[in-house]
Amino acid sequence: MKKRNLGFTWFVAWLCAAQLAADDGVFDQYRDLMGDDNPAVFVIDEGEELWFAPQGPESATLEACDLGLGPGVTSGAYVRFPRY
């Protein structure tokens, strides 16, 4: 009786391990499918349009804006914001 229970236990353990190994690719496929459907993409596109659009009385774009690091330098500017 004990050998039979031990064999059944090993079979169930093997079955569970096989099931866990088979599920690994499912989540990767899901992430690949949903990768382009991020709603923040629209906000990023809108911000990019505003960054390059000429605005104000001088029709200047924000590309040459001085963010505290010199004109046109944006590298690392996000670390300094928000400034009060």
Backbone as JSON Lines, residues from 0, in Angstrom:
{"i":0,"aa":"M","n":[0.81,-1.19,0.0],"ca":[0.0,0.0,0.0],"c":[0.86,1.26,0.0]}
{"i":1,"aa":"K","n":[1.97,1.24,0.78],"ca":[2.83,2.41,0.85],"c":[3.53,2.67,-0.47]}
{"i":2,"aa":"K","n":[3.94,1.61,-1.17],"ca":[4.59,1.78,-2.46],"c":[3.63,2.38,-3.47]}
{"i":3,"aa":"R","n":[2.38,1.98,-3.39],"ca":[1.38,2.5,-4.32],"c":[1.15,4.0,-4.06]}
{"i":4,"aa":"N","n":[1.05,4.4,-2.8],"ca":[0.87,5.81,-2.47],"c":[2.09,6.64,-2.86]}
{"i":5,"aa":"L","n":[3.27,6.07,-2.65],"ca":[4.49,6.76,-3.02],"c":[4.56,6.95,-4.53]}
{"i":6,"aa":"G","n":[4.2,5.93,-5.28],"ca":[4.18,6.04,-6.74],"c":[3.18,7.08,-7.21]}
{"i":7,"aa":"F","n":[2.01,7.11,-6.59],"ca":[0.99,8.09,-6.95],"c":[1.47,9.51,-6.62]}
{"i":8,"aa":"T","n":[2.15,9.66,-5.49],"ca":[2.67,10.97,-5.1],"c":[3.71,11.46,-6.09]}
{"i":9,"aa":"W","n":[4.61,10.56,-6.52],"ca":[5.61,10.94,-7.52],"c":[4.96,11.31,-8.84]}
{"i":10,"aa":"F","n":[3.92,10.59,-9.22],"ca":[3.22,10.88,-10.47],"c":[2.57,12.27,-10.41]}
{"i":11,"aa":"V","n":[1.93,12.59,-9.3],"ca":[1.29,13.9,-9.15],"c":[2.35,15.01,-9.15]}
{"i":12,"aa":"A","n":[3.47,14.78,-8.48],"ca":[4.55,15.77,-8.47],"c":[5.1,15.99,-9.87]}
{"i":13,"aa":"W","n":[5.28,14.91,-10.62],"ca":[5.77,15.02,-11.99],"c":[4.76,15.77,-12.86]}
{"i":14,"aa":"L","n":[3.48,15.49,-12.68],"ca":[2.43,16.14,-13.45],"c":[2.4,17.65,-13.15]}
{"i":15,"aa":"C","n":[2.54,18.03,-11.89],"ca":[2.55,19.44,-11.52],"c":[3.77,20.15,-12.1]}
{"i":16,"aa":"A","n":[4.91,19.51,-12.06],"ca":[6.13,20.1,-12.6],"c":[6.01,20.29,-14.11]}
{"i":17,"aa":"A","n":[5.43,19.33,-14.79],"ca":[5.23,19.45,-16.23],"c":[4.27,20.59,-16.55]}
{"i":18,"aa":"Q","n":[3.25,20.76,-15.75],"ca":[2.29,21.84,-15.97],"c":[2.94,23.2,-15.76]}
{"i":19,"aa":"L","n":[3.75,23.34,-14.73],"ca":[4.43,24.6,-14.47],"c":[5.41,24.94,-15.58]}
{"i":20,"aa":"A","n":[6.1,23.95,-16.1],"ca":[7.06,24.19,-17.17],"c":[6.36,24.59,-18.46]}
{"i":21,"aa":"A","n":[5.16,24.11,-18.68],"ca":[4.43,24.42,-19.91],"c":[3.85,25.83,-19.88]}
{"i":22,"aa":"D","n":[3.64,26.43,-18.71],"ca":[3.01,27.75,-18.61],"c":[3.99,28.9,-18.82]}
{"i":23,"aa":"D","n":[5.27,28.66,-18.86],"ca":[6.24,29.75,-18.94],"c":[6.09,30.59,-20.2]}
{"i":24,"aa":"G","n":[5.81,30.0,-21.33],"ca":[5.7,30.74,-22.58],"c":[4.42,31.52,-22.73]}
{"i":25,"aa":"V","n":[3.4,31.18,-21.99],"ca":[2.1,31.84,-22.13],"c":[2.2,33.3,-21.71]}
{"i":26,"aa":"F","n":[2.87,33.58,-20.62],"ca":[2.97,34.96,-20.14],"c":[3.82,35.81,-21.08]}
{"i":27,"aa":"D","n":[4.85,35.24,-21.65],"ca":[5.67,35.98,-22.61],"c":[4.87,36.33,-23.85]}
{"i":28,"aa":"Q","n":[4.05,35.41,-24.32],"ca":[3.19,35.69,-25.47],"c":[2.2,36.79,-25.14]}
{"i":29,"aa":"Y","n":[1.65,36.77,-23.94],"ca":[0.69,37.8,-23.53],"c":[1.36,39.17,-23.48]}
{"i":30,"aa":"R","n":[2.56,39.23,-22.92],"ca":[3.27,40.51,-22.87],"c":[3.59,41.02,-24.27]}
{"i":31,"aa":"D","n":[3.94,40.13,-25.18],"ca":[4.22,40.55,-26.55],"c":[2.98,41.1,-27.23]}
{"i":32,"aa":"L","n":[1.84,40.47,-26.98],"ca":[0.59,40.95,-27.58],"c":[0.17,42.3,-27.03]}
{"i":33,"aa":"M","n":[0.35,42.51,-25.74],"ca":[-0.12,43.73,-25.1],"c":[0.91,44.85,-25.11]}
{"i":34,"aa":"G","n":[2.09,44.6,-25.6],"ca":[3.16,45.59,-25.56],"c":[2.84,46.88,-26.3]}
{"i":35,"aa":"D","n":[2.17,46.8,-27.43],"ca":[1.88,47.99,-28.22],"c":[0.58,48.67,-27.8]}
{"i":36,"aa":"D","n":[-0.16,48.1,-26.89],"ca":[-1.45,48.64,-26.5],"c":[-1.38,49.45,-25.21]}
{"i":37,"aa":"N","n":[-0.26,50.03,-24.92],"ca":[-0.1,50.82,-23.71],"c":[-0.8,52.17,-23.9]}
{"i":38,"aa":"P","n":[-1.76,52.53,-23.05],"ca":[-2.47,53.8,-23.22],"c":[-1.58,55.02,-23.03]}
{"i":39,"aa":"A","n":[-0.44,54.87,-22.39],"ca":[0.47,56.01,-22.2],"c":[1.11,56.45,-23.51]}
{"i":40,"aa":"V","n":[1.06,55.63,-24.54],"ca":[1.64,55.98,-25.83],"c":[0.98,57.24,-26.38]}
{"i":41,"aa":"F","n":[-0.32,57.38,-26.17],"ca":[-1.03,58.56,-26.67],"c":[-0.56,59.82,-25.94]}
{"i":42,"aa":"V","n":[-0.32,59.72,-24.66],"ca":[0.16,60.87,-23.88],"c":[1.57,61.25,-24.33]}
{"i":43,"aa":"I","n":[2.39,60.26,-24.6],"ca":[3.76,60.52,-25.07],"c":[3.73,61.21,-26.42]}
{"i":44,"aa":"D","n":[2.87,60.73,-27.33],"ca":[2.76,61.34,-28.65],"c":[2.27,62.78,-28.55]}
{"i":45,"aa":"E","n":[1.3,63.03,-27.66],"ca":[0.79,64.39,-27.49],"c":[1.88,65.31,-26.94]}
{"i":46,"aa":"G","n":[2.66,64.83,-25.99],"ca":[3.75,65.63,-25.44],"c":[4.83,65.91,-26.47]}
{"i":47,"aa":"E","n":[5.09,64.94,-27.33],"ca":[6.09,65.14,-28.38],"c":[5.62,66.19,-29.37]}
{"i":48,"aa":"E","n":[4.34,66.17,-29.7],"ca":[3.8,67.19,-30.6],"c":[3.92,68.58,-29.98]}
{"i":49,"aa":"L","n":[3.62,68.7,-28.69],"ca":[3.73,69.99,-28.01],"c":[5.18,70.46,-27.92]}
{"i":50,"aa":"W","n":[6.11,69.53,-27.77],"ca":[7.53,69.88,-27.63],"c":[8.08,70.49,-28.91]}
{"i":51,"aa":"F","n":[7.63,69.99,-30.05],"ca":[8.16,70.45,-31.33],"c":[7.29,71.51,-32.0]}
{"i":52,"aa":"A","n":[6.12,71.83,-31.44],"ca":[5.21,72.81,-32.05],"c":[5.65,74.23,-31.69]}
{"i":53,"aa":"P","n":[5.71,75.12,-32.67],"ca":[6.03,76.51,-32.36],"c":[4.88,77.16,-31.59]}
{"i":54,"aa":"Q","n":[5.22,77.81,-30.48],"ca":[4.2,78.43,-29.63],"c":[4.69,79.78,-29.14]}
{"i":55,"aa":"G","n":[3.77,80.56,-28.62],"ca":[4.11,81.83,-28.0],"c":[4.25,82.96,-29.0]}
{"i":56,"aa":"P","n":[4.55,84.16,-28.49],"ca":[4.62,85.33,-29.37],"c":[5.79,85.27,-30.35]}
{"i":57,"aa":"E","n":[6.83,84.54,-30.0],"ca":[7.99,84.44,-30.9],"c":[7.96,83.17,-31.75]}
{"i":58,"aa":"S","n":[6.91,82.37,-31.64],"ca":[6.78,81.09,-32.35],"c":[8.01,80.2,-32.14]}
{"i":59,"aa":"A","n":[8.41,80.07,-30.91],"ca":[9.57,79.26,-30.57],"c":[9.12,77.87,-30.11]}
{"i":60,"aa":"T","n":[9.94,76.87,-30.38],"ca":[9.65,75.52,-29.91],"c":[10.37,75.29,-28.59]}
{"i":61,"aa":"L","n":[10.02,74.23,-27.91],"ca":[10.66,73.91,-26.64],"c":[11.99,73.18,-26.82]}
{"i":62,"aa":"E","n":[12.36,72.9,-28.06],"ca":[13.63,72.21,-28.32],"c":[14.82,73.02,-27.81]}
{"i":63,"aa":"A","n":[14.76,74.32,-27.99],"ca":[15.86,75.18,-27.58],"c":[15.65,75.76,-26.19]}
{"i":64,"aa":"C","n":[14.67,75.25,-25.46],"ca":[14.35,75.76,-24.13],"c":[15.48,75.47,-23.15]}
{"i":65,"aa":"D","n":[15.75,76.44,-22.3],"ca":[16.76,76.27,-21.26],"c":[16.08,75.67,-20.03]}
{"i":66,"aa":"L","n":[16.34,74.41,-19.75],"ca":[15.73,73.72,-18.61],"c":[16.63,73.78,-17.39]}
{"i":67,"aa":"G","n":[17.52,74.73,-17.37],"ca":[18.43,74.87,-16.24],"c":[19.79,74.24,-16.49]}
{"i":68,"aa":"L","n":[19.94,73.6,-17.64],"ca":[21.21,72.94,-17.97],"c":[21.85,73.52,-19.22]}
{"i":69,"aa":"G","n":[21.28,74.58,-19.75],"ca":[21.75,75.18,-20.98],"c":[20.74,74.96,-22.09]}
{"i":70,"aa":"P","n":[20.79,75.81,-23.11],"ca":[19.81,75.71,-24.19],"c":[19.91,74.38,-24.94]}
{"i":71,"aa":"G","n":[18.78,73.71,-25.07],"ca":[18.71,72.46,-25.83],"c":[19.17,71.22,-25.09]}
{"i":72,"aa":"V","n":[19.67,71.34,-23.87],"ca":[20.15,70.19,-23.11],"c":[19.0,69.63,-22.28]}
{"i":73,"aa":"T","n":[18.61,68.4,-22.57],"ca":[17.52,67.76,-21.82],"c":[18.01,66.57,-21.02]}
{"i":74,"aa":"S","n":[19.24,66.15,-21.23],"ca":[19.77,64.99,-20.53],"c":[19.9,65.28,-19.04]}
{"i":75,"aa":"G","n":[19.17,64.53,-18.23],"ca":[19.22,64.7,-16.78],"c":[18.32,65.79,-16.24]}
{"i":76,"aa":"A","n":[17.58,66.48,-17.09],"ca":[16.71,67.56,-16.63],"c":[15.56,67.03,-15.79]}
{"i":77,"aa":"Y","n":[15.1,65.82,-16.06],"ca":[13.98,65.26,-15.3],"c":[14.33,65.06,-13.83]}
{"i":78,"aa":"V","n":[15.61,64.94,-13.53],"ca":[16.04,64.74,-12.15],"c":[15.83,66.02,-11.34]}
{"i":79,"aa":"R","n":[15.92,67.15,-11.97],"ca":[15.82,68.43,-11.29],"c":[14.38,68.93,-11.16]}
{"i":80,"aa":"F","n":[13.43,68.29,-11.79],"ca":[12.03,68.74,-11.74],"c":[11.26,67.96,-10.72]}
{"i":81,"aa":"P","n":[10.23,68.47,-10.14],"ca":[9.69,69.82,-10.29],"c":[10.47,70.82,-9.44]}
{"i":82,"aa":"R","n":[10.61,71.99,-9.99],"ca":[11.27,73.08,-9.26],"c":[10.18,74.03,-8.77]}
{"i":83,"aa":"Y","n":[10.21,74.35,-7.5],"ca":[9.19,75.24,-6.93],"c":[9.79,76.59,-6.65]}
